Amino acid sequence: MNLAIGEGIKVDEEELRELTRIKGLDEYKTLSLRESYVKSKAGEKEKSFELLMDVYNSPKNDENKIWSIIGIIYGLNRIDSEQNKRIVTLSDEAIKLSEDLKLQSLKDLVTILRNQAILVSIVRKMSEIQMGLKIQETHGEQLFSFFYNQEFIKLNEFHQKITGEINRSLKNLLSTKDVYYYLASLPILIEIVTLQIMVFAVFNQKILEEEKNGRKQLIEQCDFGY
């Protein structure tokens, strides 16, 4: 006896319901991300943030979750120390998830966001040390200068390390010709450069020159080879 199409196939209704639920969840998360973007553009920042948190807290670790983390990071204040720490924590989560899902371009973009937050903390600490050294110099007191300088050297080395990580991520994006992610990273880089110039120009022209050299390397990387 011949079987008609579909006959003889056992359908697990529980699995079918689960697949339907997952599909509905994926669509919900995608639509929520779009709505969050629209709300943000309309100035409804709190509602936009709520939608991002809904996606972030939803089941299933997928690309939508990474995008929700990116949106949350953009909504946090890197200058605030507690929010800065949260950015780093969220970034670490997104980087791990990007690695698991083999989404290299997203990993590089989040790496740049993470390192932007770290650089803000480094630059703040470096400026505090420079201020302390200036005050001591003004008052003719050099008692703690050695310790200040040693700490400053360590921070500067860390600064160079983080800058190197940013450059590697940029090179990765350029090597894949992934223009969208590269362009998305440019405002982040401009903000980093602006902050560092504002701080370093006040205290130390030598560091400012190093910053200019770093910017020159960055500009030279921006050759898509088309």
C-alpha positions, 0 to 999 in steps of 0.5 A, spaced: 500 500 500 502 506 497 503 512 503 500 519 501 505 525 502 505 526 510 503 519 512 507 514 516 511 520 519 510 521 526 509 528 528 512 530 535 507 536 537 511 538 543 517 539 538 513 543 533 510 547 539 517 549 541 519 550 534 513 555 533 515 558 540 522 559 538 520 562 531 516 567 534 521 569 539 526 570 534 521 575 530 519 578 537 526 580 538 528 582 531 522 587 531 523 589 538 530 591 536 527 595 530 522 598 535 528 600 540 531 604 534 525 608 532 524 610 539 531 612 540 531 616 534 524 619 536 527 621 543 524 616 547 530 614 550 527 610 556 522 606 552 528 604 547 532 602 553 527 598 556 526 594 549 533 593 549 533 590 556 527 585 554 531 582 548 537 582 552 533 578 558 530 573 553 531 566 552 536 564 547 543 566 546 543 569 539 545 575 534 539 579 536 542 578 544 549 581 541 545 587 538 541 588 544 548 589 548 551 593 543 544 598 544 545 598 551 552 600 551 551 606 547 545 608 552 550 607 558 555 613 560 562 611 559 564 617 564 561 614 570 565 609 573 560 604 575 556 604 568 563 604 565 564 597 569 558 595 566 560 596 559 566 592 560 562 586 563 557 587 557 562 587 552 566 581 555 559 577 554 558 579 547 565 578 545 564 571 548 557 570 544 560 572 538 566 567 538 561 562 540 556 564 534 563 565 529 561 572 528 568 575 527 565 582 525 561 583 531 566 581 535 571 586 533 566 592 533 564 590 541 572 589 542 572 596 540 566 599 544 569 595 550 576 598 549 573 605 548 570 604 555 577 602 558 581 608 555 576 612 558 578 610 565 586 610 563 585 617 560 582 619 567 587 616 571 593 619 567 590 626 567 589 625 575 596 623 576 598 629 571 594 634 575 598 631 581 605 632 578 603 639 576 601 641 583 607 639 586 611 642 581 608 649 582 609 648 589 616 646 589 614 639 592 617 633 589 616 628 594 611 623 591 613 625 584 617 618 583 611 614 585 606 618 580 611 617 574 612 610 576 604 609 576 604 613 569 608 609 566 604 603 567 598 606 565 601 609 559 604 602 557 596 599 558 594 605 554 598 602 548 596 595 549 589 597 549 590 602 543 593 596 539 587 591 540 583 597 537 588 597 531 587 590 530 580 590 530 580 595 525 585 591 521 580 585 521 574 589 519 578 592 513 581 585 511 574 582 510 571 589 507 566 589 512 564 596 511 558 597 515 562 595 521 568 599 520 563 605 519 560 603 525 566 604 529 568 610 526 564 615 531 567 611 537 574 612 534 573 619 533 570 620 540 577 616 543 581 621 539 578 627 541 578 625 549 585 624 549 587 630 545 583 634 550 586 631 556 593 630 554 594 637 550 593 640 557 599 636 561 604 633 556 606 635 549 610 629 548 604 624 549 600 629 545 605 627 539 605 620 540 597 620 540 598 624 533 603 618 531 597 613 533 592 617 529 597 617 523 597 609 523 590 609 524 588 614 517 593 609 513 589 603 515 583 606 512 585 604 505 580 599 502 584 598 496 578 599 491 
